[in-house]
């Protein structure tokens, strides 16, 4: 009998998540404190971690189609 297992979550540090997004880690700190974007994160003690899948979904949700105005 075979059981399906979910792919394990990869949690990224704040620096790793910022690098994926092409921003400074401090920007993520500002986004969290001001709730500027709806980007989920995990608090483990004092450590902040981001699920890799949430980062990829965030990037996809902010994609602007060719020819569409960004203003």
C-alpha positions in Angstrom: 0.0 0.0 0.0 1.3 3.4 -1.0 0.5 6.6 0.9 0.7 10.0 -0.6 2.8 12.4 1.3 2.7 16.2 0.9 5.8 17.9 -0.3 7.5 19.3 2.7 7.4 23.1 3.2 10.6 25.0 2.7 10.8 27.9 5.1 13.0 30.7 4.0 14.7 33.2 6.3 13.9 36.8 5.9 17.1 37.3 3.9 16.4 34.4 1.6 12.8 35.6 1.0 14.0 39.2 0.3 16.6 37.9 -2.2 13.9 35.9 -4.0 11.8 39.1 -4.2 14.7 41.3 -5.2 14.3 43.6 -2.2 16.1 44.4 1.0 15.3 42.3 4.1 14.4 45.5 5.9 11.6 46.1 3.3 10.0 42.9 4.5 10.1 44.1 8.1 8.3 47.3 7.0 5.7 45.4 5.0 5.0 43.2 8.1 4.7 46.1 10.5 2.6 48.3 8.2 0.6 45.4 6.7 1.3 46.9 3.3 1.0 43.5 1.5 -0.8 40.4 2.4 2.3 38.2 2.5 2.0 35.4 5.0 4.9 34.7 7.4 5.7 32.4 10.4 7.0 33.5 13.7 9.1 30.8 15.5 10.2 32.4 18.7 11.9 35.6 17.4 12.7 34.2 14.0 10.6 35.1 11.0 10.2 32.6 8.2 8.4 32.6 4.9 7.0 29.6 3.1 8.6 29.3 -0.3 5.3 28.6 -1.9 3.8 31.8 -0.4 6.7 33.8 -1.9 6.1 32.3 -5.3 2.4 32.9 -5.1 3.0 36.5 -4.1 5.2 37.0 -7.1 2.6 35.5 -9.4 -0.2 37.6 -7.9 1.8 40.8 -8.7 2.6 39.9 -12.3 1.5 42.7 -14.7 0.5 41.4 -18.2 2.3 42.8 -21.2 0.8 46.1 -22.4 -1.1 46.8 -19.1 -0.3 50.1 -17.4 1.5 49.9 -14.0 0.3 53.3 -12.9 
